[in-house]
Amino acid sequence: LFRTHAAIDAGRREPWEFGPEVLEHARAALVERERLRPYFVTLSQVARMTGAPYVRPMWWGAPGDRALRECEDAFLLG
């Protein structure tokens, strides 16, 4: 997931607007996203066939685990 746009009044958000260090990190993230694109396409197809989301909460595989239900800063992908 990646977006460079925002609300009209939010100002410029393009990676190059924040300097060379941010641009370098943004470039690396985009390269990684492109590397993973076939995987994301496959995840989308599986989600369409099964109805299960491909971005899942941590408790998805163990719904009875209370600690996982309280986790709000991590997720499963795939």
PyMOL Python script that loads the backbone (N, CA, C, O; Angstrom):
from pymol import cmd

cmd.read_pdbstr("""\
ATOM      1  N   LEU A   1       0.838  -1.173   0.000  1.00  0.00           N
ATOM      2  CA  LEU A   1       0.000   0.000   0.000  1.00  0.00           C
ATOM      3  C   LEU A   1       0.881   1.233   0.000  1.00  0.00           C
ATOM      4  O   LEU A   1       1.894   1.296   0.697  1.00  0.00           O
ATOM      5  N   PHE A   2       0.480   2.206  -0.789  1.00  0.00           N
ATOM      6  CA  PHE A   2       1.297   3.416  -0.893  1.00  0.00           C
ATOM      7  C   PHE A   2       0.470   4.503  -1.549  1.00  0.00           C
ATOM      8  O   PHE A   2      -0.250   4.250  -2.514  1.00  0.00           O
ATOM      9  N   ARG A   3       0.574   5.701  -1.028  1.00  0.00           N
ATOM     10  CA  ARG A   3      -0.083   6.822  -1.696  1.00  0.00           C
ATOM     11  C   ARG A   3       0.738   8.075  -1.476  1.00  0.00           C
ATOM     12  O   ARG A   3       1.333   8.262  -0.414  1.00  0.00           O
ATOM     13  N   THR A   4       0.769   8.919  -2.468  1.00  0.00           N
ATOM     14  CA  THR A   4       1.512  10.172  -2.353  1.00  0.00           C
ATOM     15  C   THR A   4       0.582  11.372  -2.325  1.00  0.00           C
ATOM     16  O   THR A   4       1.045  12.502  -2.171  1.00  0.00           O
ATOM     17  N   HIS A   5      -0.706  11.157  -2.470  1.00  0.00           N
ATOM     18  CA  HIS A   5      -1.640  12.279  -2.500  1.00  0.00           C
ATOM     19  C   HIS A   5      -2.353  12.420  -1.162  1.00  0.00           C
ATOM     20  O   HIS A   5      -2.332  11.512  -0.330  1.00  0.00           O
ATOM     21  N   ALA A   6      -2.977  13.563  -0.974  1.00  0.00           N
ATOM     22  CA  ALA A   6      -3.696  13.832   0.272  1.00  0.00           C
ATOM     23  C   ALA A   6      -4.821  14.813  -0.043  1.00  0.00           C
ATOM     24  O   ALA A   6      -5.116  15.069  -1.210  1.00  0.00           O
ATOM     25  N   ALA A   7      -5.431  15.346   0.969  1.00  0.00           N
ATOM     26  CA  ALA A   7      -6.479  16.341   0.784  1.00  0.00           C
ATOM     27  C   ALA A   7      -5.898  17.585   0.115  1.00  0.00           C
ATOM     28  O   ALA A   7      -4.702  17.854   0.222  1.00  0.00           O
ATOM     29  N   ILE A   8      -6.732  18.323  -0.558  1.00  0.00           N
ATOM     30  CA  ILE A   8      -6.290  19.502  -1.303  1.00  0.00           C
ATOM     31  C   ILE A   8      -5.539  20.488  -0.421  1.00  0.00           C
ATOM     32  O   ILE A   8      -4.551  21.076  -0.860  1.00  0.00           O
ATOM     33  N   ASP A   9      -5.985  20.679   0.802  1.00  0.00           N
ATOM     34  CA  ASP A   9      -5.361  21.673   1.674  1.00  0.00           C
ATOM     35  C   ASP A   9      -4.255  21.100   2.572  1.00  0.00           C
ATOM     36  O   ASP A   9      -3.804  21.775   3.497  1.00  0.00           O
ATOM     37  N   ALA A  10      -3.817  19.871   2.311  1.00  0.00           N
ATOM     38  CA  ALA A  10      -2.815  19.227   3.172  1.00  0.00           C
ATOM     39  C   ALA A  10      -1.381  19.555   2.766  1.00  0.00           C
ATOM     40  O   ALA A  10      -0.448  19.208   3.490  1.00  0.00           O
ATOM     41  N   GLY A  11      -1.188  20.200   1.651  1.00  0.00           N
ATOM     42  CA  GLY A  11       0.174  20.512   1.222  1.00  0.00           C
ATOM     43  C   GLY A  11       0.789  19.387   0.406  1.00  0.00           C
ATOM     44  O   GLY A  11       0.185  18.331   0.219  1.00  0.00           O
ATOM     45  N   ARG A  12       1.985  19.629  -0.068  1.00  0.00           N
ATOM     46  CA  ARG A  12       2.683  18.655  -0.906  1.00  0.00           C
ATOM     47  C   ARG A  12       3.105  17.451  -0.075  1.00  0.00           C
ATOM     48  O   ARG A  12       3.553  17.604   1.061  1.00  0.00           O
ATOM     49  N   ARG A  13       2.964  16.258  -0.637  1.00  0.00           N
ATOM     50  CA  ARG A  13       3.285  15.014   0.069  1.00  0.00           C
ATOM     51  C   ARG A  13       4.249  14.122  -0.713  1.00  0.00           C
ATOM     52  O   ARG A  13       4.571  13.028  -0.249  1.00  0.00           O
ATOM     53  N   GLU A  14       4.712  14.551  -1.868  1.00  0.00           N
ATOM     54  CA  GLU A  14       5.590  13.705  -2.657  1.00  0.00           C
ATOM     55  C   GLU A  14       6.897  13.461  -1.910  1.00  0.00           C
ATOM     56  O   GLU A  14       7.392  14.360  -1.230  1.00  0.00           O
ATOM     57  N   PRO A  15       7.467  12.256  -2.025  1.00  0.00           N
ATOM     58  CA  PRO A  15       8.684  11.924  -1.271  1.00  0.00           C
ATOM     59  C   PRO A  15       9.838  12.893  -1.506  1.00  0.00           C
ATOM     60  O   PRO A  15      10.595  13.178  -0.578  1.00  0.00           O
ATOM     61  N   TRP A  16       9.987  13.406  -2.725  1.00  0.00           N
ATOM     62  CA  TRP A  16      11.109  14.309  -3.020  1.00  0.00           C
ATOM     63  C   TRP A  16      10.960  15.672  -2.351  1.00  0.00           C
ATOM     64  O   TRP A  16      11.911  16.453  -2.317  1.00  0.00           O
ATOM     65  N   GLU A  17       9.779  15.959  -1.821  1.00  0.00           N
ATOM     66  CA  GLU A  17       9.568  17.221  -1.114  1.00  0.00           C
ATOM     67  C   GLU A  17      10.220  17.226   0.270  1.00  0.00           C
ATOM     68  O   GLU A  17      10.344  18.283   0.888  1.00  0.00           O
ATOM     69  N   PHE A  18      10.637  16.056   0.764  1.00  0.00           N
ATOM     70  CA  PHE A  18      11.172  15.938   2.117  1.00  0.00           C
ATOM     71  C   PHE A  18      12.680  15.715   2.157  1.00  0.00           C
ATOM     72  O   PHE A  18      13.239  15.448   3.221  1.00  0.00           O
ATOM     73  N   GLY A  19      13.334  15.822   1.019  1.00  0.00           N
ATOM     74  CA  GLY A  19      14.786  15.723   0.996  1.00  0.00           C
ATOM     75  C   GLY A  19      15.301  14.365   0.552  1.00  0.00           C
ATOM     76  O   GLY A  19      14.536  13.410   0.416  1.00  0.00           O
ATOM     77  N   PRO A  20      16.616  14.290   0.325  1.00  0.00           N
ATOM     78  CA  PRO A  20      17.216  13.078  -0.245  1.00  0.00           C
ATOM     79  C   PRO A  20      17.121  11.844   0.653  1.00  0.00           C
ATOM     80  O   PRO A  20      17.001  10.728   0.147  1.00  0.00           O
ATOM     81  N   GLU A  21      17.172  12.022   1.963  1.00  0.00           N
ATOM     82  CA  GLU A  21      17.100  10.844   2.841  1.00  0.00           C
ATOM     83  C   GLU A  21      15.730  10.182   2.750  1.00  0.00           C
ATOM     84  O   GLU A  21      15.630   8.959   2.640  1.00  0.00           O
ATOM     85  N   VAL A  22      14.679  10.991   2.794  1.00  0.00           N
ATOM     86  CA  VAL A  22      13.321  10.452   2.678  1.00  0.00           C
ATOM     87  C   VAL A  22      13.120   9.854   1.293  1.00  0.00           C
ATOM     88  O   VAL A  22      12.505   8.796   1.159  1.00  0.00           O
ATOM     89  N   LEU A  23      13.626  10.512   0.272  1.00  0.00           N
ATOM     90  CA  LEU A  23      13.494  10.003  -1.091  1.00  0.00           C
ATOM     91  C   LEU A  23      14.160   8.637  -1.231  1.00  0.00           C
ATOM     92  O   LEU A  23      13.620   7.749  -1.891  1.00  0.00           O
ATOM     93  N   GLU A  24      15.316   8.466  -0.620  1.00  0.00           N
ATOM     94  CA  GLU A  24      16.018   7.175  -0.669  1.00  0.00           C
ATOM     95  C   GLU A  24      15.179   6.074  -0.017  1.00  0.00           C
ATOM     96  O   GLU A  24      15.073   4.971  -0.554  1.00  0.00           O
ATOM     97  N   HIS A  25      14.587   6.373   1.135  1.00  0.00           N
ATOM     98  CA  HIS A  25      13.745   5.384   1.812  1.00  0.00           C
ATOM     99  C   HIS A  25      12.478   5.095   1.005  1.00  0.00           C
ATOM    100  O   HIS A  25      12.043   3.946   0.922  1.00  0.00           O
ATOM    101  N   ALA A  26      11.892   6.122   0.417  1.00  0.00           N
ATOM    102  CA  ALA A  26      10.693   5.936  -0.403  1.00  0.00           C
ATOM    103  C   ALA A  26      11.010   5.073  -1.616  1.00  0.00           C
ATOM    104  O   ALA A  26      10.227   4.195  -1.980  1.00  0.00           O
ATOM    105  N   ARG A  27      12.141   5.317  -2.233  1.00  0.00           N
ATOM    106  CA  ARG A  27      12.553   4.520  -3.390  1.00  0.00           C
ATOM    107  C   ARG A  27      12.710   3.049  -2.995  1.00  0.00           C
ATOM    108  O   ARG A  27      12.253   2.160  -3.714  1.00  0.00           O
ATOM    109  N   ALA A  28      13.352   2.792  -1.857  1.00  0.00           N
ATOM    110  CA  ALA A  28      13.528   1.412  -1.385  1.00  0.00           C
ATOM    111  C   ALA A  28      12.170   0.755  -1.115  1.00  0.00           C
ATOM    112  O   ALA A  28      11.974  -0.418  -1.432  1.00  0.00           O
ATOM    113  N   ALA A  29      11.238   1.505  -0.534  1.00  0.00           N
ATOM    114  CA  ALA A  29       9.908   0.961  -0.253  1.00  0.00           C
ATOM    115  C   ALA A  29       9.167   0.634  -1.548  1.00  0.00           C
ATOM    116  O   ALA A  29       8.478  -0.383  -1.626  1.00  0.00           O
ATOM    117  N   LEU A  30       9.303   1.485  -2.559  1.00  0.00           N
ATOM    118  CA  LEU A  30       8.646   1.227  -3.841  1.00  0.00           C
ATOM    119  C   LEU A  30       9.245   0.020  -4.547  1.00  0.00           C
ATOM    120  O   LEU A  30       8.519  -0.763  -5.160  1.00  0.00           O
ATOM    121  N   VAL A  31      10.553  -0.136  -4.468  1.00  0.00           N
ATOM    122  CA  VAL A  31      11.205  -1.312  -5.059  1.00  0.00           C
ATOM    123  C   VAL A  31      10.684  -2.579  -4.379  1.00  0.00           C
ATOM    124  O   VAL A  31      10.388  -3.572  -5.045  1.00  0.00           O
ATOM    125  N   GLU A  32      10.577  -2.538  -3.058  1.00  0.00           N
ATOM    126  CA  GLU A  32      10.064  -3.695  -2.309  1.00  0.00           C
ATOM    127  C   GLU A  32       8.610  -3.970  -2.666  1.00  0.00           C
ATOM    128  O   GLU A  32       8.215  -5.126  -2.809  1.00  0.00           O
ATOM    129  N   ARG A  33       7.818  -2.923  -2.810  1.00  0.00           N
ATOM    130  CA  ARG A  33       6.414  -3.105  -3.192  1.00  0.00           C
ATOM    131  C   ARG A  33       6.313  -3.783  -4.553  1.00  0.00           C
ATOM    132  O   ARG A  33       5.500  -4.688  -4.741  1.00  0.00           O
ATOM    133  N   GLU A  34       7.130  -3.349  -5.496  1.00  0.00           N
ATOM    134  CA  GLU A  34       7.109  -3.968  -6.823  1.00  0.00           C
ATOM    135  C   GLU A  34       7.570  -5.421  -6.765  1.00  0.00           C
ATOM    136  O   GLU A  34       7.044  -6.269  -7.487  1.00  0.00           O
ATOM    137  N   ARG A  35       8.544  -5.709  -5.914  1.00  0.00           N
ATOM    138  CA  ARG A  35       9.018  -7.083  -5.762  1.00  0.00           C
ATOM    139  C   ARG A  35       7.899  -7.978  -5.224  1.00  0.00           C
ATOM    140  O   ARG A  35       7.795  -9.145  -5.603  1.00  0.00           O
ATOM    141  N   LEU A  36       7.071  -7.431  -4.347  1.00  0.00           N
ATOM    142  CA  LEU A  36       5.989  -8.190  -3.728  1.00  0.00           C
ATOM    143  C   LEU A  36       4.685  -8.175  -4.527  1.00  0.00           C
ATOM    144  O   LEU A  36       3.726  -8.847  -4.146  1.00  0.00           O
ATOM    145  N   ARG A  37       4.632  -7.428  -5.620  1.00  0.00           N
ATOM    146  CA  ARG A  37       3.383  -7.296  -6.377  1.00  0.00           C
ATOM    147  C   ARG A  37       2.760  -8.643  -6.756  1.00  0.00           C
ATOM    148  O   ARG A  37       1.555  -8.810  -6.566  1.00  0.00           O
ATOM    149  N   PRO A  38       3.517  -9.611  -7.281  1.00  0.00           N
ATOM    150  CA  PRO A  38       2.888 -10.904  -7.604  1.00  0.00           C
ATOM    151  C   PRO A  38       2.262 -11.577  -6.375  1.00  0.00           C
ATOM    152  O   PRO A  38       1.213 -12.214  -6.480  1.00  0.00           O
ATOM    153  N   TYR A  39       2.899 -11.435  -5.233  1.00  0.00           N
ATOM    154  CA  TYR A  39       2.363 -11.992  -3.993  1.00  0.00           C
ATOM    155  C   TYR A  39       1.042 -11.311  -3.634  1.00  0.00           C
ATOM    156  O   TYR A  39       0.087 -11.989  -3.255  1.00  0.00           O
ATOM    157  N   PHE A  40       0.973  -9.989  -3.747  1.00  0.00           N
ATOM    158  CA  PHE A  40      -0.261  -9.263  -3.447  1.00  0.00           C
ATOM    159  C   PHE A  40      -1.387  -9.663  -4.401  1.00  0.00           C
ATOM    160  O   PHE A  40      -2.542  -9.769  -3.988  1.00  0.00           O
ATOM    161  N   VAL A  41      -1.057  -9.884  -5.668  1.00  0.00           N
ATOM    162  CA  VAL A  41      -2.069 -10.323  -6.633  1.00  0.00           C
ATOM    163  C   VAL A  41      -2.617 -11.687  -6.223  1.00  0.00           C
ATOM    164  O   VAL A  41      -3.827 -11.908  -6.244  1.00  0.00           O
ATOM    165  N   THR A  42      -1.717 -12.599  -5.849  1.00  0.00           N
ATOM    166  CA  THR A  42      -2.147 -13.921  -5.394  1.00  0.00           C
ATOM    167  C   THR A  42      -3.015 -13.812  -4.140  1.00  0.00           C
ATOM    168  O   THR A  42      -4.047 -14.476  -4.041  1.00  0.00           O
ATOM    169  N   LEU A  43      -2.603 -12.981  -3.187  1.00  0.00           N
ATOM    170  CA  LEU A  43      -3.399 -12.787  -1.971  1.00  0.00           C
ATOM    171  C   LEU A  43      -4.791 -12.267  -2.304  1.00  0.00           C
ATOM    172  O   LEU A  43      -5.773 -12.690  -1.694  1.00  0.00           O
ATOM    173  N   SER A  44      -4.882 -11.363  -3.257  1.00  0.00           N
ATOM    174  CA  SER A  44      -6.183 -10.816  -3.660  1.00  0.00           C
ATOM    175  C   SER A  44      -7.067 -11.905  -4.253  1.00  0.00           C
ATOM    176  O   SER A  44      -8.265 -11.962  -3.972  1.00  0.00           O
ATOM    177  N   GLN A  45      -6.479 -12.764  -5.069  1.00  0.00           N
ATOM    178  CA  GLN A  45      -7.249 -13.850  -5.678  1.00  0.00           C
ATOM    179  C   GLN A  45      -7.742 -14.834  -4.624  1.00  0.00           C
ATOM    180  O   GLN A  45      -8.888 -15.280  -4.679  1.00  0.00           O
ATOM    181  N   VAL A  46      -6.885 -15.174  -3.667  1.00  0.00           N
ATOM    182  CA  VAL A  46      -7.280 -16.081  -2.583  1.00  0.00           C
ATOM    183  C   VAL A  46      -8.378 -15.434  -1.738  1.00  0.00           C
ATOM    184  O   VAL A  46      -9.337 -16.103  -1.353  1.00  0.00           O
ATOM    185  N   ALA A  47      -8.245 -14.158  -1.451  1.00  0.00           N
ATOM    186  CA  ALA A  47      -9.267 -13.449  -0.672  1.00  0.00           C
ATOM    187  C   ALA A  47     -10.602 -13.454  -1.409  1.00  0.00           C
ATOM    188  O   ALA A  47     -11.652 -13.626  -0.790  1.00  0.00           O
ATOM    189  N   ARG A  48     -10.569 -13.268  -2.710  1.00  0.00           N
ATOM    190  CA  ARG A  48     -11.800 -13.274  -3.502  1.00  0.00           C
ATOM    191  C   ARG A  48     -12.461 -14.650  -3.459  1.00  0.00           C
ATOM    192  O   ARG A  48     -13.685 -14.749  -3.370  1.00  0.00           O
ATOM    193  N   MET A  49     -11.657 -15.707  -3.522  1.00  0.00           N
ATOM    194  CA  MET A  49     -12.205 -17.065  -3.542  1.00  0.00           C
ATOM    195  C   MET A  49     -12.686 -17.529  -2.167  1.00  0.00           C
ATOM    196  O   MET A  49     -13.667 -18.268  -2.074  1.00  0.00           O
ATOM    197  N   THR A  50     -12.010 -17.107  -1.104  1.00  0.00           N
ATOM    198  CA  THR A  50     -12.333 -17.611   0.235  1.00  0.00           C
ATOM    199  C   THR A  50     -13.153 -16.641   1.074  1.00  0.00           C
ATOM    200  O   THR A  50     -13.836 -17.053   2.012  1.00  0.00           O
ATOM    201  N   GLY A  51     -13.089 -15.364   0.744  1.00  0.00           N
ATOM    202  CA  GLY A  51     -13.767 -14.357   1.544  1.00  0.00           C
ATOM    203  C   GLY A  51     -12.960 -13.888   2.741  1.00  0.00           C
ATOM    204  O   GLY A  51     -13.392 -12.996   3.471  1.00  0.00           O
ATOM    205  N   ALA A  52     -11.785 -14.483   2.952  1.00  0.00           N
ATOM    206  CA  ALA A  52     -10.923 -14.093   4.075  1.00  0.00           C
ATOM    207  C   ALA A  52     -10.046 -12.919   3.654  1.00  0.00           C
ATOM    208  O   ALA A  52      -9.501 -12.925   2.550  1.00  0.00           O
ATOM    209  N   PRO A  53      -9.905 -11.932   4.497  1.00  0.00           N
ATOM    210  CA  PRO A  53      -9.061 -10.787   4.138  1.00  0.00           C
ATOM    211  C   PRO A  53      -7.593 -11.187   4.077  1.00  0.00           C
ATOM    212  O   PRO A  53      -7.169 -12.101   4.784  1.00  0.00           O
ATOM    213  N   TYR A  54      -6.823 -10.513   3.243  1.00  0.00           N
ATOM    214  CA  TYR A  54      -5.399 -10.854   3.221  1.00  0.00           C
ATOM    215  C   TYR A  54      -4.586 -10.001   4.175  1.00  0.00           C
ATOM    216  O   TYR A  54      -3.409 -10.290   4.394  1.00  0.00           O
ATOM    217  N   VAL A  55      -5.163  -8.973   4.742  1.00  0.00           N
ATOM    218  CA  VAL A  55      -4.567  -8.272   5.881  1.00  0.00           C
ATOM    219  C   VAL A  55      -5.445  -8.646   7.068  1.00  0.00           C
ATOM    220  O   VAL A  55      -6.615  -8.270   7.138  1.00  0.00           O
ATOM    221  N   ARG A  56      -4.858  -9.397   8.005  1.00  0.00           N
ATOM    222  CA  ARG A  56      -5.643  -9.993   9.078  1.00  0.00           C
ATOM    223  C   ARG A  56      -5.149  -9.550  10.450  1.00  0.00           C
ATOM    224  O   ARG A  56      -3.968  -9.244  10.618  1.00  0.00           O
ATOM    225  N   PRO A  57      -6.051  -9.515  11.431  1.00  0.00           N
ATOM    226  CA  PRO A  57      -5.617  -9.219  12.802  1.00  0.00           C
ATOM    227  C   PRO A  57      -4.770 -10.378  13.332  1.00  0.00           C
ATOM    228  O   PRO A  57      -4.872 -11.505  12.845  1.00  0.00           O
ATOM    229  N   MET A  58      -3.954 -10.097  14.312  1.00  0.00           N
ATOM    230  CA  MET A  58      -3.064 -11.113  14.869  1.00  0.00           C
ATOM    231  C   MET A  58      -3.828 -12.317  15.414  1.00  0.00           C
ATOM    232  O   MET A  58      -3.317 -13.436  15.358  1.00  0.00           O
ATOM    233  N   TRP A  59      -5.012 -12.121  15.928  1.00  0.00           N
ATOM    234  CA  TRP A  59      -5.769 -13.215  16.530  1.00  0.00           C
ATOM    235  C   TRP A  59      -6.434 -14.126  15.512  1.00  0.00           C
ATOM    236  O   TRP A  59      -7.070 -15.105  15.902  1.00  0.00           O
ATOM    237  N   TRP A  60      -6.313 -13.842  14.226  1.00  0.00           N
ATOM    238  CA  TRP A  60      -7.037 -14.582  13.191  1.00  0.00           C
ATOM    239  C   TRP A  60      -6.853 -16.099  13.318  1.00  0.00           C
ATOM    240  O   TRP A  60      -7.822 -16.849  13.202  1.00  0.00           O
ATOM    241  N   GLY A  61      -5.638 -16.546  13.552  1.00  0.00           N
ATOM    242  CA  GLY A  61      -5.380 -17.983  13.642  1.00  0.00           C
ATOM    243  C   GLY A  61      -5.643 -18.574  15.013  1.00  0.00           C
ATOM    244  O   GLY A  61      -5.698 -19.796  15.152  1.00  0.00           O
ATOM    245  N   ALA A  62      -5.805 -17.740  16.028  1.00  0.00           N
ATOM    246  CA  ALA A  62      -6.045 -18.206  17.399  1.00  0.00           C
ATOM    247  C   ALA A  62      -7.029 -17.261  18.080  1.00  0.00           C
ATOM    248  O   ALA A  62      -6.641 -16.493  18.961  1.00  0.00           O
ATOM    249  N   PRO A  63      -8.304 -17.310  17.679  1.00  0.00           N
ATOM    250  CA  PRO A  63      -9.277 -16.340  18.181  1.00  0.00           C
ATOM    251  C   PRO A  63      -9.472 -16.344  19.693  1.00  0.00           C
ATOM    252  O   PRO A  63      -9.962 -15.361  20.250  1.00  0.00           O
ATOM    253  N   GLY A  64      -9.100 -17.424  20.364  1.00  0.00           N
ATOM    254  CA  GLY A  64      -9.263 -17.477  21.811  1.00  0.00           C
ATOM    255  C   GLY A  64      -8.114 -16.870  22.596  1.00  0.00           C
ATOM    256  O   GLY A  64      -8.205 -16.732  23.816  1.00  0.00           O
ATOM    257  N   ASP A  65      -7.041 -16.508  21.920  1.00  0.00           N
ATOM    258  CA  ASP A  65      -5.862 -15.959  22.604  1.00  0.00           C
ATOM    259  C   ASP A  65      -6.106 -14.488  22.938  1.00  0.00           C
ATOM    260  O   ASP A  65      -6.109 -13.634  22.051  1.00  0.00           O
ATOM    261  N   ARG A  66      -6.309 -14.199  24.217  1.00  0.00           N
ATOM    262  CA  ARG A  66      -6.649 -12.842  24.672  1.00  0.00           C
ATOM    263  C   ARG A  66      -5.543 -11.840  24.361  1.00  0.00           C
ATOM    264  O   ARG A  66      -5.825 -10.707  23.971  1.00  0.00           O
ATOM    265  N   ALA A  67      -4.292 -12.248  24.529  1.00  0.00           N
ATOM    266  CA  ALA A  67      -3.171 -11.333  24.267  1.00  0.00           C
ATOM    267  C   ALA A  67      -3.167 -10.894  22.809  1.00  0.00           C
ATOM    268  O   ALA A  67      -2.897  -9.732  22.508  1.00  0.00           O
ATOM    269  N   LEU A  68      -3.466 -11.822  21.903  1.00  0.00           N
ATOM    270  CA  LEU A  68      -3.505 -11.463  20.485  1.00  0.00           C
ATOM    271  C   LEU A  68      -4.685 -10.553  20.180  1.00  0.00           C
ATOM    272  O   LEU A  68      -4.587  -9.685  19.312  1.00  0.00           O
ATOM    273  N   ARG A  69      -5.783 -10.734  20.871  1.00  0.00           N
ATOM    274  CA  ARG A  69      -6.946  -9.864  20.655  1.00  0.00           C
ATOM    275  C   ARG A  69      -6.654  -8.427  21.060  1.00  0.00           C
ATOM    276  O   ARG A  69      -7.230  -7.492  20.502  1.00  0.00           O
ATOM    277  N   GLU A  70      -5.775  -8.251  22.014  1.00  0.00           N
ATOM    278  CA  GLU A  70      -5.450  -6.907  22.492  1.00  0.00           C
ATOM    279  C   GLU A  70      -4.318  -6.252  21.705  1.00  0.00           C
ATOM    280  O   GLU A  70      -4.015  -5.079  21.926  1.00  0.00           O
ATOM    281  N   CYS A  71      -3.698  -6.980  20.802  1.00  0.00           N
ATOM    282  CA  CYS A  71      -2.595  -6.440  20.001  1.00  0.00           C
ATOM    283  C   CYS A  71      -3.147  -5.462  18.961  1.00  0.00           C
ATOM    284  O   CYS A  71      -3.973  -5.838  18.129  1.00  0.00           O
ATOM    285  N   GLU A  72      -2.695  -4.224  19.009  1.00  0.00           N
ATOM    286  CA  GLU A  72      -3.181  -3.193  18.089  1.00  0.00           C
ATOM    287  C   GLU A  72      -2.088  -2.622  17.201  1.00  0.00           C
ATOM    288  O   GLU A  72      -2.347  -1.708  16.418  1.00  0.00           O
ATOM    289  N   ASP A  73      -0.865  -3.145  17.308  1.00  0.00           N
ATOM    290  CA  ASP A  73       0.230  -2.549  16.541  1.00  0.00           C
ATOM    291  C   ASP A  73       0.933  -3.547  15.625  1.00  0.00           C
ATOM    292  O   ASP A  73       2.086  -3.345  15.246  1.00  0.00           O
ATOM    293  N   ALA A  74       0.227  -4.631  15.268  1.00  0.00           N
ATOM    294  CA  ALA A  74       0.785  -5.617  14.346  1.00  0.00           C
ATOM    295  C   ALA A  74      -0.360  -6.266  13.582  1.00  0.00           C
ATOM    296  O   ALA A  74      -1.513  -6.206  14.011  1.00  0.00           O
ATOM    297  N   PHE A  75      -0.043  -6.884  12.456  1.00  0.00           N
ATOM    298  CA  PHE A  75      -1.049  -7.574  11.662  1.00  0.00           C
ATOM    299  C   PHE A  75      -0.378  -8.700  10.893  1.00  0.00           C
ATOM    300  O   PHE A  75       0.848  -8.763  10.798  1.00  0.00           O
ATOM    301  N   LEU A  76      -1.194  -9.583  10.351  1.00  0.00           N
ATOM    302  CA  LEU A  76      -0.720 -10.670   9.503  1.00  0.00           C
ATOM    303  C   LEU A  76      -0.995 -10.298   8.056  1.00  0.00           C
ATOM    304  O   LEU A  76      -2.039  -9.726   7.742  1.00  0.00           O
ATOM    305  N   LEU A  77      -0.079 -10.616   7.195  1.00  0.00           N
ATOM    306  CA  LEU A  77      -0.259 -10.373   5.767  1.00  0.00           C
ATOM    307  C   LEU A  77      -0.149 -11.713   5.064  1.00  0.00           C
ATOM    308  O   LEU A  77       0.915 -12.331   5.040  1.00  0.00           O
ATOM    309  N   GLY A  78      -1.260 -12.154   4.493  1.00  0.00           N
ATOM    310  CA  GLY A  78      -1.237 -13.421   3.768  1.00  0.00           C
ATOM    311  C   GLY A  78      -1.764 -14.567   4.566  1.00  0.00           C
ATOM    312  O   GLY A  78      -1.802 -15.696   4.075  1.00  0.00           O
TER     313      GLY A  78
END
""", "prot")
cmd.dss("prot")
cmd.show_as("cartoon", "prot")
cmd.util.cbc("prot")
cmd.orient("prot")
